[in-house]
Amino acid sequence: MTETVLLVGGGGREHAVARALADSDADLYACAGNKNPGIASLAEGFETLDATNPKAVTTYAREVDATLAVVGPEAPLAAGVADALDDAGIYAFGPREQEARIETDKAFQRRFMREHDIPGCPDFETFEDMEAACDYIDEYDGDLAVKPAGLTGGKGVRVIGDQCTAEEAKEYLRDSDYDRVVLEERLVGEEFTVQAFVANGDLRVTPAVQDHKRAYEGDEGPNTGGMGSYSDSTLELPFMTEEDYGDAVDVLKATVEALDGYKGVLYGQFMLTETGPRVVEFNARFGDPEAMNTLPVLNTDFLDVLTAARDDVSLPQLSFRPKATVCKYAVPDGYPTDPESGAKVTIDESSAGEAILYYASVDQREDGIYTTTSRSYAVVGVADSITDAEEIAEGALERAGTEGLRVRHDIGKPDLVQQRVDHMEEIRGD
């Protein structure tokens, strides 16, 4: 039987999922609030709708006779879209609303880790009273990370001693309209991500990836949804050991066991510290951009993962090509604080060359594709080494031109990767 898969979401991450399914024996349909031209070119149909409206998504799923669904972004998961699809008899690869709280409610996430003795949890306190939170900042002996409890698109965190002073953090809290915040010890080290496919009690892990949240080169500027990322030809990154990777996987295993019944992707963001990996956060879906590093090197048919999850059998063992990847996002000038929309996107599959092109938040008009106020597109180089993969990605950007756009050209370059290695050696005293 040919499966009919509904993909919910229209970003770069979902374009990566669509590509992963394009060569499978499946009919692909998609729905999102924005029409992604890359996804639309791969799908049998694309419906523009509110992806956080469970009824609208379920109605479209029934119209196309979907046998499976993949829910990409966090907002539909938080809105209960996976619940509605499951309840309609359409298996959704994505956690139900309650299980998605591992991402959507950071206060729950930390309490859950503490209650279940999951390793890697930093010291933390949660607050509903912002003045009490400010008092805690004054009293705490050390630097803190200030995290809104709810979803902020990766842009709500402030780290004292890195991004702001204690006084600036208190001003941030007082000026905010957050109803709850988490204050936790500042973790020092190198961040990395390990993503896992989870269903039926099984967990299958993918290679580690390092994202770059800061807007500007040299890790300067405000946080963003992610300016780009890289992975190596092994499961680990150059600044990691096999033991570091294994310790991170053990955290994911303990989390899945405690969640009991979780399905979908579990994303663990870690800080590799002097004492090993600590948990920065969990996400209940693929990372964006990290999905664009992982899925292009996945040898295993992603559809086989989905059908095994639905059919309540063991997930297939995953196989990956031994290749490095570098992903670079092109974003509108002014992003993320004051983005300018309306620049024409000049890249296409042809000018991307060897690089893989993933469209994200763009506006397709009769005379071409234009930027919106969010990340526009990503290019991914895949090669034997990080250096070679970076050159492929950079070459695509040079050929296409980036007028009206901005790119972090330093991502994946040898100097920046070596800085990560040197930083970890310094932290470990090597």
C-alpha positions as CSV (number, residue, x, y, z in Angstrom):
1,M,0.0,0.0,0.0
2,T,1.3,3.5,-0.9
3,E,1.3,5.7,2.2
4,T,-0.1,9.2,2.1
5,V,1.9,11.4,4.4
6,L,0.7,14.8,5.6
7,L,3.5,17.2,6.6
8,V,2.5,20.0,9.0
9,G,4.7,23.1,8.8
10,G,6.3,25.2,6.1
11,G,9.8,26.1,7.3
12,G,13.3,25.0,6.3
13,R,13.1,22.0,8.7
14,E,9.9,20.8,7.0
15,H,11.5,21.2,3.6
16,A,14.2,18.9,4.9
17,V,11.6,16.4,6.0
18,A,9.8,16.7,2.6
19,R,13.1,15.9,0.8
20,A,13.7,12.9,3.0
21,L,10.3,11.6,2.0
22,A,10.5,12.5,-1.7
23,D,12.3,9.3,-2.7
24,S,10.1,7.1,-0.6
25,D,7.0,5.1,-1.7
26,A,4.7,7.8,-0.4
27,D,2.3,10.5,-1.6
28,L,3.2,13.7,0.2
29,Y,0.8,16.5,1.1
30,A,1.6,19.5,3.2
31,C,-0.1,22.3,5.1
32,A,1.2,25.4,6.7
33,G,0.5,29.1,7.3
34,N,3.0,30.0,4.5
35,K,3.4,28.3,1.2
36,N,7.0,27.0,1.1
37,P,7.9,26.7,-2.7
38,G,10.4,23.9,-2.0
39,I,7.9,21.8,-0.2
40,A,5.1,22.6,-2.7
41,S,7.4,21.4,-5.6
42,L,7.7,18.0,-3.9
43,A,4.1,17.6,-2.7
44,E,1.0,16.3,-4.4
45,G,-0.9,19.2,-2.7
46,F,-0.2,22.1,-0.4
47,E,-2.9,23.8,1.7
48,T,-2.4,27.2,3.2
49,L,-4.1,27.1,6.7
50,D,-3.5,27.8,10.3
51,A,-1.2,25.0,11.3
52,T,-2.0,25.5,15.0
53,N,-5.7,24.9,14.4
54,P,-6.3,21.2,15.1
55,K,-9.6,21.0,13.4
56,A,-8.3,22.7,10.2
57,V,-5.3,20.3,10.0
58,T,-7.4,17.2,10.7
59,T,-10.0,18.2,8.1
60,Y,-7.3,18.6,5.4
61,A,-5.7,15.3,6.5
62,R,-9.1,13.5,6.0
63,E,-9.5,15.3,2.6
64,V,-6.3,13.8,1.3
65,D,-6.8,10.4,3.0
66,A,-3.6,10.7,5.0
67,T,-2.4,7.5,6.5
68,L,0.5,9.2,8.4
69,A,1.3,12.7,9.6
70,V,4.6,14.4,10.6
71,V,4.2,17.5,12.7
72,G,7.2,19.7,12.3
73,P,7.1,22.9,14.4
74,E,6.6,23.3,18.1
75,A,3.6,25.6,17.9
76,P,1.2,23.0,16.4
77,L,2.4,20.4,19.0
78,A,1.7,22.9,21.8
79,A,-1.8,23.5,20.2
80,G,-2.6,19.7,20.3
81,V,-2.5,19.1,16.6
82,A,-0.9,15.7,17.1
83,D,-3.7,14.8,19.6
84,A,-6.3,15.7,17.1
85,L,-4.7,13.7,14.3
86,D,-4.3,10.7,16.5
87,D,-7.9,10.9,17.7
88,A,-9.0,11.0,14.1
89,G,-7.2,7.8,13.4
90,I,-4.3,9.4,11.6
91,Y,-1.0,8.5,13.2
92,A,1.0,11.6,14.0
93,F,4.8,11.3,14.4
94,G,5.0,14.0,17.0
95,P,4.2,14.1,20.7
96,R,0.8,14.8,22.1
97,E,0.3,18.1,23.8
98,Q,1.0,16.8,27.3
99,E,4.3,15.1,26.2
100,A,5.3,18.1,24.2
101,R,5.5,20.0,27.5
102,I,9.1,18.7,27.7
103,E,9.7,21.6,25.3
104,T,6.8,24.0,25.6
105,D,7.0,24.4,29.4
106,K,10.6,24.9,30.7
107,A,9.5,24.9,34.3
108,F,7.8,21.5,33.8
109,Q,11.0,20.3,31.9
110,R,13.3,21.1,34.8
111,R,10.9,19.8,37.5
112,F,10.5,16.6,35.4
113,M,14.3,16.1,35.2
114,R,14.6,16.6,39.0
115,E,11.7,14.3,39.8
116,H,13.0,11.5,37.6
117,D,16.7,11.9,38.5
118,I,17.7,12.5,34.9
119,P,21.4,13.4,34.7
120,G,22.7,16.7,33.5
121,C,20.1,19.0,35.1
122,P,21.5,22.3,36.2
123,D,20.5,23.9,39.5
124,F,17.4,26.0,39.0
125,E,14.4,27.8,40.5
126,T,11.1,28.8,38.9
127,F,9.2,32.0,39.6
128,E,5.8,33.5,38.9
129,D,6.7,36.8,40.7
130,M,9.2,38.8,38.7
131,E,10.3,40.8,41.8
132,A,11.1,37.5,43.6
133,A,13.1,36.5,40.5
134,C,15.0,39.7,40.7
135,D,15.7,39.1,44.4
136,Y,17.0,35.7,43.5
137,I,19.4,37.2,41.0
138,D,20.8,39.5,43.7
139,E,21.2,36.7,46.2
140,Y,22.6,34.0,43.8
141,D,26.4,33.4,44.1
142,G,27.3,33.2,40.4
143,D,25.8,33.8,36.9
144,L,22.4,32.7,35.9
145,A,20.5,32.0,32.7
146,V,17.1,33.7,32.5
147,K,14.5,31.6,30.6
148,P,10.8,32.3,30.0
149,A,8.9,29.1,30.8
150,G,6.9,29.2,27.5
151,L,7.9,29.2,23.8
152,T,9.9,32.2,22.5
153,G,11.3,30.8,19.2
154,G,14.8,30.5,20.7
155,K,15.0,34.2,21.3
156,G,13.8,34.7,24.9
157,V,16.9,33.5,26.9
158,R,19.3,36.0,28.6
159,V,22.5,34.8,30.1
160,I,24.1,36.9,32.8
161,G,27.9,37.3,32.3
162,D,27.5,36.5,28.6
163,Q,24.7,38.5,27.0
164,C,23.8,40.9,29.8
165,T,24.6,42.1,33.3
166,A,22.6,41.2,36.4
167,E,21.0,44.6,36.3
168,E,20.1,44.3,32.7
169,A,18.6,40.8,33.4
170,K,16.4,42.3,36.1
171,E,15.3,45.1,33.9
172,Y,14.4,42.5,31.2
173,L,12.3,40.6,33.7
174,R,10.5,43.7,35.0
175,D,9.7,44.9,31.4
176,S,8.5,41.5,30.3
177,D,5.0,40.1,30.3
178,Y,6.1,36.6,31.2
179,D,3.9,34.7,33.7
180,R,6.6,32.3,34.7
181,V,10.4,32.2,34.3
182,V,13.1,29.7,35.1
183,L,16.4,30.9,36.6
184,E,19.2,28.4,36.4
185,E,22.9,28.2,36.8
186,R,24.9,29.4,33.8
187,L,26.6,26.5,32.0
188,V,30.0,27.1,30.5
189,G,31.4,25.0,27.7
190,E,30.4,24.1,24.1
191,E,26.9,23.5,23.0
192,F,25.8,20.6,20.8
193,T,22.6,18.8,19.9
194,V,21.7,15.1,19.6
195,Q,18.3,14.3,18.0
196,A,16.5,11.0,18.3
197,F,13.6,9.2,16.7
198,V,11.4,7.9,19.4
199,A,8.4,5.5,19.4
200,N,7.2,2.3,21.0
201,G,9.8,2.6,23.7
202,D,12.6,2.6,21.1
203,L,15.2,5.4,20.6
204,R,17.4,5.8,17.6
205,V,20.0,8.6,17.7
206,T,21.5,10.7,15.0
207,P,25.0,12.5,14.7
208,A,25.8,15.4,17.0
209,V,25.3,18.9,15.5
210,Q,26.4,22.3,16.6
211,D,24.0,25.2,16.0
212,H,25.0,28.9,16.0
213,K,22.3,31.0,17.7
214,R,24.0,34.4,17.7
215,A,23.1,36.7,14.9
216,Y,26.6,37.9,13.9
217,E,29.9,36.5,13.1
218,G,32.2,35.7,16.0
219,D,29.2,34.7,18.1
220,E,28.2,38.3,18.6
221,G,24.7,39.9,18.8
222,P,21.3,38.7,19.9
223,N,20.0,35.1,19.8
224,T,18.1,33.9,16.7
225,G,16.3,30.8,15.7
226,G,19.7,29.6,14.4
227,M,22.0,31.0,11.8
228,G,23.5,27.7,10.7
229,S,25.1,24.5,11.9
230,Y,27.6,21.8,11.2
231,S,28.2,18.1,11.8
232,D,31.2,15.8,11.3
233,S,31.6,12.6,9.4
234,T,31.4,10.7,12.7
235,L,28.7,10.7,15.4
236,E,30.8,13.2,17.4
237,L,31.9,16.8,16.8
238,P,35.6,17.7,16.7
239,F,35.6,19.0,20.3
240,M,33.8,15.9,21.7
241,T,34.9,12.4,22.6
242,E,33.0,9.2,22.0
243,E,32.3,9.2,25.8
244,D,30.8,12.7,25.6
245,Y,28.4,11.5,22.9
246,G,27.5,8.4,24.8
247,D,26.8,10.4,28.0
248,A,24.4,12.6,26.0
249,V,22.6,9.6,24.5
250,D,22.3,8.2,28.1
251,V,20.4,11.3,29.1
252,L,18.1,11.0,26.1
253,K,17.4,7.3,27.0
254,A,16.6,8.2,30.6
255,T,14.3,10.9,29.5
256,V,12.4,8.7,27.0
257,E,12.0,6.0,29.7
258,A,10.6,8.6,32.1
259,L,8.3,10.1,29.6
260,D,6.6,6.7,28.9
261,G,4.7,6.7,25.6
262,Y,6.5,9.6,23.9
263,K,6.6,9.5,20.1
264,G,8.3,11.7,17.5
265,V,11.6,13.4,17.6
266,L,13.3,14.2,20.9
267,Y,16.0,16.9,20.6
268,G,18.5,17.3,23.4
269,Q,20.6,20.4,23.5
270,F,23.6,20.0,25.7
271,M,26.4,22.1,27.1
272,L,29.7,20.1,27.1
273,T,31.2,21.3,30.4
274,E,34.3,20.4,32.4
275,T,32.3,17.6,34.0
276,G,30.6,16.3,30.9
277,P,27.3,17.1,29.1
278,R,24.7,19.1,30.9
279,V,21.2,19.7,29.5
280,V,20.5,23.2,28.1
281,E,17.0,22.2,27.0
282,F,14.8,19.6,25.3
283,N,12.8,20.1,22.2
284,A,9.9,18.0,21.0
285,R,10.7,18.1,17.3
286,F,13.6,18.4,14.9
287,G,15.9,21.3,15.2
288,D,15.9,24.0,12.6
289,P,18.6,24.1,11.3
290,E,19.8,20.8,12.7
291,A,17.3,18.7,10.7
292,M,19.1,20.0,7.6
293,N,22.4,18.5,8.8
294,T,20.9,15.1,9.8
295,L,18.4,14.1,7.2
296,P,20.6,14.6,4.1
297,V,23.0,11.9,5.4
298,L,20.4,9.5,6.6
299,N,20.6,6.3,4.6
300,T,17.6,4.7,6.2
301,D,14.3,5.4,4.5
302,F,12.6,7.9,6.8
303,L,9.2,6.4,5.7
304,D,10.3,3.1,7.3
305,V,10.8,5.0,10.6
306,L,7.3,6.4,10.3
307,T,5.5,3.2,9.5
308,A,7.3,1.2,12.2
309,A,6.3,3.9,14.7
310,R,2.7,3.7,13.6
311,D,2.6,-0.1,13.4
312,D,3.9,-0.5,17.0
313,V,7.0,-2.4,16.0
314,S,10.7,-1.8,16.7
315,L,12.2,1.2,14.9
316,P,14.7,0.3,12.2
317,Q,18.4,0.7,13.1
318,L,19.6,4.0,11.5
319,S,22.4,4.1,9.0
320,F,24.2,7.4,8.1
321,R,26.6,8.3,5.3
322,P,30.0,9.1,6.8
323,K,29.9,12.7,5.6
324,A,30.3,16.1,7.2
325,T,27.7,18.8,6.7
326,V,27.6,22.6,7.0
327,C,24.3,24.6,6.9
328,K,24.2,28.3,6.4
329,Y,21.0,30.4,6.7
330,A,20.4,33.5,4.6
331,V,18.3,36.0,6.7
332,P,16.8,39.4,5.9
333,D,18.9,42.5,6.6
334,G,18.1,43.6,10.2
335,Y,17.2,40.1,11.4
336,P,16.3,39.3,14.2
337,T,15.6,42.7,15.9
338,D,14.5,44.9,12.9
339,P,14.2,42.6,9.8
340,E,13.5,44.1,6.4
341,S,11.2,42.1,4.1
342,G,10.8,42.3,0.3
343,A,14.3,41.5,-1.0
344,K,14.2,39.2,-4.0
345,V,15.6,35.7,-3.4
346,T,17.9,34.9,-6.4
347,I,19.1,31.4,-5.5
348,D,17.5,28.3,-7.1
349,E,18.4,24.7,-7.4
350,S,20.6,25.4,-10.4
351,S,22.7,28.2,-8.7
352,A,22.9,26.2,-5.5
353,G,25.1,23.7,-7.4
354,E,26.4,20.9,-5.2
355,A,24.7,22.4,-2.1
356,I,21.2,21.4,-1.0
357,L,18.8,24.3,-1.0
358,Y,16.1,24.5,1.7
359,Y,13.5,27.3,1.5
360,A,12.2,28.6,4.8
361,S,10.1,31.8,5.4
362,V,9.7,33.3,1.9
363,D,6.9,34.9,-0.1
364,Q,6.3,33.4,-3.6
365,R,4.9,35.9,-6.1
366,E,4.3,35.8,-9.8
367,D,7.6,37.4,-10.5
368,G,9.7,35.4,-8.1
369,I,10.4,34.6,-4.4
370,Y,10.9,37.4,-1.8
371,T,12.0,37.6,1.8
372,T,9.7,38.0,4.7
373,T,10.8,39.0,8.2
374,S,12.1,35.6,9.3
375,R,14.9,33.3,8.0
376,S,14.7,33.0,4.2
377,Y,16.6,29.9,3.1
378,A,19.5,27.6,3.9
379,V,22.2,26.0,1.9
380,V,23.8,22.8,3.0
381,G,27.1,21.4,1.9
382,V,27.8,17.6,2.3
383,A,31.3,16.3,1.9
384,D,34.0,14.2,3.4
385,S,35.2,17.0,5.8
386,I,33.7,20.0,7.5
387,T,36.1,22.2,5.5
388,D,34.9,20.8,2.2
389,A,31.3,21.0,3.2
390,E,31.7,24.6,4.2
391,E,33.2,25.5,0.8
392,I,30.2,23.9,-1.0
393,A,27.7,25.9,1.1
394,E,29.7,29.1,0.7
395,G,30.1,28.6,-3.1
396,A,26.3,28.4,-3.4
397,L,25.9,31.7,-1.6
398,E,28.6,33.4,-3.7
399,R,27.0,32.3,-7.0
400,A,23.5,33.4,-6.0
401,G,24.4,36.6,-4.3
402,T,22.9,37.8,-1.0
403,E,21.6,41.4,-1.7
404,G,19.2,42.3,1.0
405,L,20.2,39.3,3.0
406,R,22.8,38.5,5.6
407,V,24.8,35.3,6.3
408,R,27.2,34.2,9.0
409,H,30.0,33.2,6.7
410,D,32.2,32.0,9.6
411,I,30.0,28.9,10.3
412,G,32.0,25.8,9.6
413,K,35.2,27.6,8.7
414,P,38.4,26.0,10.1
415,D,39.2,28.9,12.4
416,L,35.9,28.8,14.2
417,V,35.8,25.0,14.5
418,Q,39.3,25.1,15.9
419,Q,38.2,27.8,18.4
420,R,35.6,25.3,19.7
421,V,38.3,22.6,20.1
422,D,40.7,25.0,21.8
423,H,37.9,26.2,24.1
424,M,37.1,22.7,25.3
425,E,40.8,21.8,25.8
426,E,41.1,25.0,28.0
427,I,38.0,24.0,30.0
428,R,39.2,20.5,30.5
429,G,42.8,21.6,31.3
430,D,44.2,19.5,28.5
